[in-house]
Amino acid sequence: MEYVTLKNGVKMPKLGYGVYQTPPEETEKCVLEAIQTGYRSIDTAQAYGNEEGVGNTLAKCGLPREEFFITTKVWISNAGYEKAKASIEESLKKLKTDYIDLLLIHQPFGDYYGTYRAMEEAYEEGKVRAIGVSNFYPDRYLDIEHFSKIKPAVNQVETHVFWQQKEAKKYMKKYGTQIMSWGPFAEGKNDYFNNPVLKEIGGKYGKSVAQVALRFLLQSDVVVIPKSVHKNRMEENFNVFDFELTAEDMAKIEGLDGGESLFFSHYDPETVEWFMTMA
Ligand SMILES: NC(=O)c1ccc[n+]([C@@H]2O[C@H](COP(=O)([O-])OP(=O)(O)OC[C@H]3O[C@@H](n4cnc5c(N)ncnc54)[C@H](OP(=O)(O)O)[C@@H]3O)[C@@H](O)[C@H]2O)c1
Protein backbone atom coordinates (compact mmCIF):
# COMPACT_ATOMS: atom_id res chain seq x y z
CA MET A 1 0.00 0.00 0.00
CA GLU A 2 1.10 3.54 -0.63
CA TYR A 3 0.40 6.30 1.90
CA VAL A 4 0.02 10.05 2.10
CA THR A 5 1.15 11.96 5.16
CA LEU A 6 -1.48 14.40 6.37
CA LYS A 7 -0.52 17.86 7.64
CA ASN A 8 -0.48 16.64 11.25
CA GLY A 9 1.89 13.75 10.43
CA VAL A 10 -0.77 11.00 10.37
CA LYS A 11 -0.28 8.46 7.57
CA MET A 12 -3.29 7.58 5.48
CA PRO A 13 -3.56 4.80 2.84
CA LYS A 14 -3.92 6.23 -0.65
CA LEU A 15 -6.52 3.59 -1.50
CA GLY A 16 -9.46 2.66 0.69
CA TYR A 17 -12.89 1.08 0.49
CA GLY A 18 -16.15 3.09 0.55
CA VAL A 19 -19.47 1.82 1.87
CA TYR A 20 -21.98 4.44 0.74
CA GLN A 21 -25.16 2.66 -0.40
CA THR A 22 -23.91 -0.65 0.96
CA PRO A 23 -27.00 -1.99 2.73
CA PRO A 24 -26.47 -2.31 6.50
CA GLU A 25 -27.28 -6.05 6.37
CA GLU A 26 -24.56 -6.62 3.73
CA THR A 27 -21.93 -4.38 5.26
CA GLU A 28 -20.24 -6.96 7.50
CA LYS A 29 -19.82 -9.40 4.62
CA CYS A 30 -18.59 -6.72 2.21
CA VAL A 31 -16.13 -5.13 4.64
CA LEU A 32 -14.75 -8.55 5.57
CA GLU A 33 -14.20 -9.35 1.88
CA ALA A 34 -12.54 -5.98 1.42
CA ILE A 35 -10.21 -6.69 4.34
CA GLN A 36 -9.41 -10.12 2.88
CA THR A 37 -8.61 -8.39 -0.40
CA GLY A 38 -6.13 -6.17 1.43
CA TYR A 39 -8.01 -2.92 2.09
CA ARG A 40 -7.19 -1.38 5.46
CA SER A 41 -8.86 2.01 5.01
CA ILE A 42 -12.67 2.06 5.27
CA ASP A 43 -14.83 5.11 4.57
CA THR A 44 -18.25 5.24 6.22
CA ALA A 45 -20.54 7.97 7.58
CA GLN A 46 -23.27 8.47 10.14
CA ALA A 47 -25.70 9.01 7.25
CA TYR A 48 -24.90 5.66 5.60
CA GLY A 49 -26.52 3.71 8.46
CA ASN A 50 -23.74 1.12 8.36
CA GLU A 51 -21.15 2.27 10.92
CA GLU A 52 -22.28 -0.64 13.08
CA GLY A 53 -21.56 -3.14 10.29
CA VAL A 54 -18.08 -1.68 9.87
CA GLY A 55 -17.50 -1.84 13.64
CA ASN A 56 -18.70 -5.44 13.88
CA THR A 57 -16.29 -6.51 11.16
CA LEU A 58 -13.38 -4.67 12.76
CA ALA A 59 -14.15 -6.40 16.03
CA LYS A 60 -14.50 -9.86 14.46
CA CYS A 61 -11.81 -9.87 11.77
CA GLY A 62 -8.96 -10.79 14.10
CA LEU A 63 -6.62 -8.00 13.00
CA PRO A 64 -5.42 -5.34 15.43
CA ARG A 65 -7.24 -2.01 15.37
CA GLU A 66 -3.99 -0.16 14.57
CA GLU A 67 -3.87 -1.85 11.15
CA PHE A 68 -6.95 0.09 10.08
CA PHE A 69 -7.67 3.63 9.00
CA ILE A 70 -11.33 4.39 9.68
CA THR A 71 -13.07 7.46 8.33
CA THR A 72 -16.55 8.60 9.32
CA LYS A 73 -18.52 11.81 8.89
CA VAL A 74 -20.87 13.91 11.01
CA TRP A 75 -24.22 14.32 9.25
CA ILE A 76 -26.21 17.57 8.87
CA SER A 77 -28.88 16.47 11.35
CA ASN A 78 -26.10 16.34 13.99
CA ALA A 79 -24.77 19.81 13.18
CA GLY A 80 -23.93 22.13 16.09
CA TYR A 81 -21.54 21.67 19.01
CA GLU A 82 -23.73 19.66 21.43
CA LYS A 83 -25.35 17.37 18.87
CA ALA A 84 -22.10 16.77 17.03
CA LYS A 85 -20.31 15.94 20.29
CA ALA A 86 -22.98 13.37 21.20
CA SER A 87 -22.91 11.96 17.65
CA ILE A 88 -19.13 11.45 17.79
CA GLU A 89 -19.60 9.32 20.94
CA GLU A 90 -22.35 7.41 19.13
CA SER A 91 -20.08 6.80 16.11
CA LEU A 92 -17.29 5.54 18.38
CA LYS A 93 -19.75 3.14 19.99
CA LYS A 94 -21.11 1.89 16.66
CA LEU A 95 -17.61 1.50 15.23
CA LYS A 96 -16.58 -0.38 18.40
CA THR A 97 -13.42 1.63 18.75
CA ASP A 98 -11.98 4.21 21.09
CA TYR A 99 -10.65 6.36 18.26
CA ILE A 100 -11.57 7.38 14.71
CA ASP A 101 -8.68 7.90 12.28
CA LEU A 102 -10.35 10.63 10.24
CA LEU A 103 -13.53 12.51 11.10
CA LEU A 104 -15.13 14.81 8.53
CA ILE A 105 -18.01 17.27 8.43
CA HIS A 106 -20.15 15.56 5.79
CA GLN A 107 -21.82 18.66 4.33
CA PRO A 108 -21.19 22.39 4.78
CA PHE A 109 -24.69 23.21 5.98
CA GLY A 110 -26.27 24.11 9.32
CA ASP A 111 -24.10 25.04 12.30
CA TYR A 112 -21.04 23.32 10.93
CA TYR A 113 -18.70 25.61 12.86
CA GLY A 114 -20.27 24.21 16.03
CA THR A 115 -19.67 20.74 14.61
CA TYR A 116 -16.06 21.60 13.89
CA ARG A 117 -15.50 22.82 17.47
CA ALA A 118 -16.75 19.46 18.76
CA MET A 119 -14.40 17.72 16.33
CA GLU A 120 -11.44 19.86 17.43
CA GLU A 121 -12.23 18.94 21.02
CA ALA A 122 -12.44 15.22 20.15
CA TYR A 123 -9.10 15.57 18.37
CA GLU A 124 -7.49 17.18 21.43
CA GLU A 125 -8.91 14.41 23.62
CA GLY A 126 -7.32 11.74 21.41
CA LYS A 127 -10.65 10.35 20.19
CA VAL A 128 -9.84 11.33 16.61
CA ARG A 129 -6.45 11.25 14.87
CA ALA A 130 -7.27 13.74 12.11
CA ILE A 131 -10.19 16.04 11.27
CA GLY A 132 -11.40 17.54 8.04
CA VAL A 133 -14.33 18.39 5.83
CA SER A 134 -16.27 17.02 2.89
CA ASN A 135 -18.10 18.73 0.05
CA PHE A 136 -16.50 22.05 0.94
CA TYR A 137 -16.21 23.94 -2.34
CA PRO A 138 -13.34 26.46 -2.51
CA ASP A 139 -15.30 29.31 -0.89
CA ARG A 140 -16.35 27.38 2.22
CA TYR A 141 -13.10 25.45 2.35
CA LEU A 142 -11.07 28.68 2.47
CA ASP A 143 -13.37 30.07 5.14
CA ILE A 144 -12.95 27.11 7.51
CA GLU A 145 -9.25 26.86 6.68
CA HIS A 146 -8.82 30.42 7.92
CA PHE A 147 -11.19 30.41 10.90
CA SER A 148 -10.37 27.07 12.53
CA LYS A 149 -7.83 26.30 15.23
CA ILE A 150 -6.99 22.82 13.93
CA LYS A 151 -6.82 23.08 10.18
CA PRO A 152 -8.70 20.54 8.04
CA ALA A 153 -6.32 17.72 7.12
CA VAL A 154 -8.58 16.42 4.34
CA ASN A 155 -11.36 17.66 2.07
CA GLN A 156 -13.38 14.80 0.54
CA VAL A 157 -15.06 16.01 -2.64
CA GLU A 158 -16.54 14.52 -5.79
CA THR A 159 -13.47 13.80 -7.93
CA HIS A 160 -13.17 11.61 -11.01
CA VAL A 161 -11.95 11.82 -14.60
CA PHE A 162 -14.95 13.93 -15.62
CA TRP A 163 -14.53 16.41 -12.74
CA GLN A 164 -10.91 16.60 -11.78
CA GLN A 165 -11.24 19.48 -9.29
CA LYS A 166 -8.31 21.39 -10.78
CA GLU A 167 -9.42 24.73 -9.28
CA ALA A 168 -10.27 23.35 -5.82
CA LYS A 169 -7.02 21.37 -5.70
CA LYS A 170 -5.00 24.55 -6.17
CA TYR A 171 -6.34 25.95 -2.89
CA MET A 172 -6.11 22.67 -0.98
CA LYS A 173 -2.52 22.33 -2.08
CA LYS A 174 -1.76 25.90 -1.03
CA TYR A 175 -2.81 25.12 2.56
CA GLY A 176 -1.65 21.49 2.68
CA THR A 177 -5.12 19.89 2.81
CA GLN A 178 -5.24 16.43 1.23
CA ILE A 179 -7.88 15.93 -1.45
CA MET A 180 -9.85 12.68 -1.12
CA SER A 181 -12.15 11.59 -3.92
CA TRP A 182 -15.71 10.51 -3.44
CA GLY A 183 -17.30 8.84 -6.44
CA PRO A 184 -14.04 7.96 -8.22
CA PHE A 185 -16.21 6.24 -10.87
CA ALA A 186 -18.97 8.87 -10.64
CA GLU A 187 -21.10 5.86 -9.68
CA GLY A 188 -20.94 4.78 -13.33
CA LYS A 189 -22.48 7.99 -14.74
CA ASN A 190 -21.53 9.19 -18.25
CA ASP A 191 -21.12 5.56 -19.38
CA TYR A 192 -17.94 5.65 -17.31
CA PHE A 193 -16.94 2.00 -17.63
CA ASN A 194 -17.14 2.14 -21.45
CA ASN A 195 -15.16 5.32 -21.89
CA PRO A 196 -13.11 4.87 -25.10
CA VAL A 197 -10.11 6.92 -23.90
CA LEU A 198 -9.80 4.94 -20.66
CA LYS A 199 -10.41 1.69 -22.52
CA GLU A 200 -7.70 2.35 -25.05
CA ILE A 201 -5.15 3.30 -22.39
CA GLY A 202 -6.10 0.24 -20.32
CA GLY A 203 -5.53 -1.96 -23.37
CA LYS A 204 -1.83 -1.06 -23.36
CA TYR A 205 -1.35 -2.31 -19.82
CA GLY A 206 -3.90 -5.14 -19.69
CA LYS A 207 -5.91 -3.04 -17.21
CA SER A 208 -9.62 -2.22 -16.98
CA VAL A 209 -11.28 1.19 -17.27
CA ALA A 210 -11.79 1.19 -13.49
CA GLN A 211 -8.11 0.50 -12.88
CA VAL A 212 -6.97 3.24 -15.28
CA ALA A 213 -9.39 5.72 -13.67
CA LEU A 214 -8.09 4.94 -10.18
CA ARG A 215 -4.49 5.03 -11.34
CA PHE A 216 -5.07 8.46 -12.88
CA LEU A 217 -6.40 9.79 -9.58
CA LEU A 218 -3.57 8.21 -7.56
CA GLN A 219 -0.97 9.71 -9.88
CA SER A 220 -2.77 13.05 -9.48
CA ASP A 221 -2.19 12.85 -5.69
CA VAL A 222 -5.82 12.11 -4.93
CA VAL A 223 -6.76 9.60 -2.20
CA VAL A 224 -9.42 7.18 -3.50
CA ILE A 225 -12.10 5.04 -1.81
CA PRO A 226 -13.94 3.10 -4.55
CA LYS A 227 -17.04 1.20 -3.53
CA SER A 228 -18.13 -2.24 -4.69
CA VAL A 229 -20.20 -4.97 -3.13
CA HIS A 230 -18.57 -7.53 -5.46
CA LYS A 231 -15.37 -9.31 -4.40
CA ASN A 232 -14.00 -9.52 -7.96
CA ARG A 233 -14.39 -5.75 -8.35
CA MET A 234 -12.88 -5.09 -4.92
CA GLU A 235 -9.84 -7.03 -6.15
CA GLU A 236 -9.81 -5.25 -9.51
CA ASN A 237 -9.96 -1.85 -7.79
CA PHE A 238 -7.20 -2.83 -5.36
CA ASN A 239 -4.85 -4.02 -8.08
CA VAL A 240 -3.63 -0.63 -9.26
CA PHE A 241 -0.09 -0.37 -7.91
CA ASP A 242 1.68 -2.51 -10.52
CA PHE A 243 1.55 -0.16 -13.49
CA GLU A 244 2.16 3.50 -14.21
CA LEU A 245 0.48 5.86 -16.67
CA THR A 246 2.80 7.90 -18.86
CA ALA A 247 2.69 11.70 -19.10
CA GLU A 248 0.94 11.25 -22.44
CA ASP A 249 -1.74 8.96 -20.90
CA MET A 250 -2.23 11.46 -18.09
CA ALA A 251 -2.65 14.34 -20.57
CA LYS A 252 -5.25 12.37 -22.55
CA ILE A 253 -7.26 11.67 -19.40
CA GLU A 254 -6.93 15.29 -18.29
CA GLY A 255 -8.75 16.09 -21.51
CA LEU A 256 -11.87 14.29 -20.21
CA ASP A 257 -12.40 16.90 -17.50
CA GLY A 258 -15.73 18.69 -17.90
CA GLY A 259 -15.02 20.92 -14.88
CA GLU A 260 -18.38 20.35 -13.21
CA SER A 261 -20.31 17.87 -11.10
CA LEU A 262 -22.07 14.88 -12.62
CA PHE A 263 -24.35 14.84 -9.55
CA PHE A 264 -25.27 18.30 -8.25
CA SER A 265 -23.63 21.58 -7.41
CA HIS A 266 -23.39 22.85 -3.86
CA TYR A 267 -23.70 26.32 -5.37
CA ASP A 268 -27.18 25.50 -6.72
CA PRO A 269 -29.96 26.84 -4.42
CA GLU A 270 -32.21 23.88 -5.26
CA THR A 271 -29.51 21.45 -4.14
CA VAL A 272 -29.07 23.42 -0.93
CA GLU A 273 -32.83 23.33 -0.28
CA TRP A 274 -32.77 19.57 -0.86
CA PHE A 275 -30.01 19.19 1.74
CA MET A 276 -32.04 21.35 4.15
CA THR A 277 -34.81 18.74 4.11
CA MET A 278 -32.32 16.34 5.70
CA ALA A 279 -31.45 18.66 8.56
N1 LIG B 1 -18.58 12.63 1.23
C1 LIG B 1 -19.62 12.41 0.45
O1 LIG B 1 -20.54 13.22 0.34
C2 LIG B 1 -19.66 11.15 -0.35
C3 LIG B 1 -20.58 11.00 -1.39
C4 LIG B 1 -20.57 9.81 -2.13
C5 LIG B 1 -19.65 8.82 -1.81
N2 LIG B 1 -18.76 8.97 -0.77
C6 LIG B 1 -17.76 7.93 -0.43
O2 LIG B 1 -17.03 7.59 -1.61
C7 LIG B 1 -17.16 6.19 -1.85
C8 LIG B 1 -17.13 5.90 -3.34
O3 LIG B 1 -18.12 6.61 -4.03
P1 LIG B 1 -19.49 5.99 -4.52
O4 LIG B 1 -19.80 4.75 -3.76
O5 LIG B 1 -20.51 7.06 -4.49
O6 LIG B 1 -19.27 5.65 -6.04
P2 LIG B 1 -18.12 5.00 -6.95
O7 LIG B 1 -17.09 4.32 -6.12
O8 LIG B 1 -17.72 6.04 -7.91
O9 LIG B 1 -18.93 3.93 -7.79
C9 LIG B 1 -19.53 2.83 -7.21
C10 LIG B 1 -20.32 2.12 -8.33
O10 LIG B 1 -19.42 1.57 -9.29
C11 LIG B 1 -19.59 0.16 -9.37
N3 LIG B 1 -18.24 -0.43 -9.50
C12 LIG B 1 -17.28 -0.44 -8.55
N4 LIG B 1 -16.15 -0.98 -9.03
C13 LIG B 1 -16.41 -1.35 -10.32
C14 LIG B 1 -15.64 -1.96 -11.32
N5 LIG B 1 -14.38 -2.29 -11.10
N6 LIG B 1 -16.22 -2.20 -12.53
C15 LIG B 1 -17.52 -1.83 -12.76
N7 LIG B 1 -18.31 -1.25 -11.82
C16 LIG B 1 -17.75 -1.01 -10.61
C17 LIG B 1 -20.30 -0.25 -8.09
O11 LIG B 1 -21.13 -1.36 -8.31
P3 LIG B 1 -21.15 -2.64 -7.32
O12 LIG B 1 -21.12 -2.15 -5.90
O13 LIG B 1 -22.44 -3.31 -7.70
O14 LIG B 1 -19.95 -3.44 -7.68
C18 LIG B 1 -21.14 0.99 -7.80
O15 LIG B 1 -22.34 0.96 -8.57
C19 LIG B 1 -18.50 5.86 -1.18
O16 LIG B 1 -18.72 4.49 -0.99
C20 LIG B 1 -18.41 6.65 0.08
O17 LIG B 1 -17.59 5.99 1.03
C21 LIG B 1 -18.77 10.12 -0.05
The ligand as a Tripos MOL2 file, in Angstrom:
@<TRIPOS>MOLECULE
LIG
   48    52     1     0     0
SMALL
NO_CHARGES

@<TRIPOS>ATOM
      1 N1        -18.5820   12.6340    1.2260 N.am      1 LIG1
      2 C1        -19.6180   12.4090    0.4500 C.2       1 LIG1
      3 O1        -20.5440   13.2170    0.3380 O.2       1 LIG1
      4 C2        -19.6560   11.1500   -0.3480 C.ar      1 LIG1
      5 C3        -20.5770   10.9980   -1.3940 C.ar      1 LIG1
      6 C4        -20.5680    9.8130   -2.1260 C.ar      1 LIG1
      7 C5        -19.6520    8.8210   -1.8100 C.ar      1 LIG1
      8 N2        -18.7600    8.9700   -0.7670 N.ar      1 LIG1
      9 C6        -17.7560    7.9320   -0.4250 C.3       1 LIG1
     10 O2        -17.0330    7.5860   -1.6090 O.3       1 LIG1
     11 C7        -17.1650    6.1870   -1.8460 C.3       1 LIG1
     12 C8        -17.1270    5.9030   -3.3360 C.3       1 LIG1
     13 O3        -18.1190    6.6150   -4.0280 O.3       1 LIG1
     14 P1        -19.4920    5.9910   -4.5250 P.3       1 LIG1
     15 O4        -19.7970    4.7480   -3.7580 O.co2     1 LIG1
     16 O5        -20.5080    7.0600   -4.4950 O.co2     1 LIG1
     17 O6        -19.2730    5.6460   -6.0400 O.3       1 LIG1
     18 P2        -18.1180    4.9980   -6.9490 P.3       1 LIG1
     19 O7        -17.0890    4.3160   -6.1160 O.co2     1 LIG1
     20 O8        -17.7180    6.0400   -7.9080 O.co2     1 LIG1
     21 O9        -18.9260    3.9320   -7.7870 O.3       1 LIG1
     22 C9        -19.5250    2.8320   -7.2120 C.3       1 LIG1
     23 C10       -20.3190    2.1230   -8.3260 C.3       1 LIG1
     24 O10       -19.4170    1.5680   -9.2930 O.3       1 LIG1
     25 C11       -19.5930    0.1570   -9.3720 C.3       1 LIG1
     26 N3        -18.2430   -0.4260   -9.4970 N.ar      1 LIG1
     27 C12       -17.2800   -0.4420   -8.5450 C.ar      1 LIG1
     28 N4        -16.1510   -0.9810   -9.0350 N.ar      1 LIG1
     29 C13       -16.4130   -1.3480  -10.3180 C.ar      1 LIG1
     30 C14       -15.6360   -1.9580  -11.3210 C.ar      1 LIG1
     31 N5        -14.3770   -2.2930  -11.1050 N.pl3     1 LIG1
     32 N6        -16.2240   -2.1960  -12.5290 N.ar      1 LIG1
     33 C15       -17.5230   -1.8280  -12.7600 C.ar      1 LIG1
     34 N7        -18.3100   -1.2520  -11.8190 N.ar      1 LIG1
     35 C16       -17.7470   -1.0060  -10.6150 C.ar      1 LIG1
     36 C17       -20.2990   -0.2490   -8.0910 C.3       1 LIG1
     37 O11       -21.1260   -1.3640   -8.3060 O.3       1 LIG1
     38 P3        -21.1500   -2.6440   -7.3200 P.3       1 LIG1
     39 O12       -21.1220   -2.1510   -5.8980 O.co2     1 LIG1
     40 O13       -22.4360   -3.3140   -7.7030 O.co2     1 LIG1
     41 O14       -19.9470   -3.4400   -7.6760 O.co2     1 LIG1
     42 C18       -21.1440    0.9940   -7.8020 C.3       1 LIG1
     43 O15       -22.3390    0.9570   -8.5650 O.3       1 LIG1
     44 C19       -18.5010    5.8630   -1.1810 C.3       1 LIG1
     45 O16       -18.7200    4.4910   -0.9910 O.3       1 LIG1
     46 C20       -18.4060    6.6520    0.0850 C.3       1 LIG1
     47 O17       -17.5910    5.9920    1.0350 O.3       1 LIG1
     48 C21       -18.7720   10.1220   -0.0470 C.ar      1 LIG1
@<TRIPOS>BOND
     1     1     2 1
     2     2     3 2
     3     2     4 1
     4     4     5 ar
     5     4    48 ar
     6     5     6 ar
     7     6     7 ar
     8     7     8 ar
     9     8     9 1
    10     8    48 ar
    11     9    10 1
    12     9    46 1
    13    10    11 1
    14    11    12 1
    15    11    44 1
    16    12    13 1
    17    13    14 1
    18    14    15 2
    19    14    16 1
    20    14    17 1
    21    17    18 1
    22    18    19 2
    23    18    20 1
    24    18    21 1
    25    21    22 1
    26    22    23 1
    27    23    24 1
    28    23    42 1
    29    24    25 1
    30    25    26 1
    31    25    36 1
    32    26    27 ar
    33    26    35 ar
    34    27    28 ar
    35    28    29 ar
    36    29    30 ar
    37    29    35 ar
    38    30    31 1
    39    30    32 ar
    40    32    33 ar
    41    33    34 ar
    42    34    35 ar
    43    36    37 1
    44    36    42 1
    45    37    38 1
    46    38    39 2
    47    38    40 1
    48    38    41 1
    49    42    43 1
    50    44    45 1
    51    44    46 1
    52    46    47 1
@<TRIPOS>SUBSTRUCTURE
     1 LIG1         1 GROUP 0 **** ****
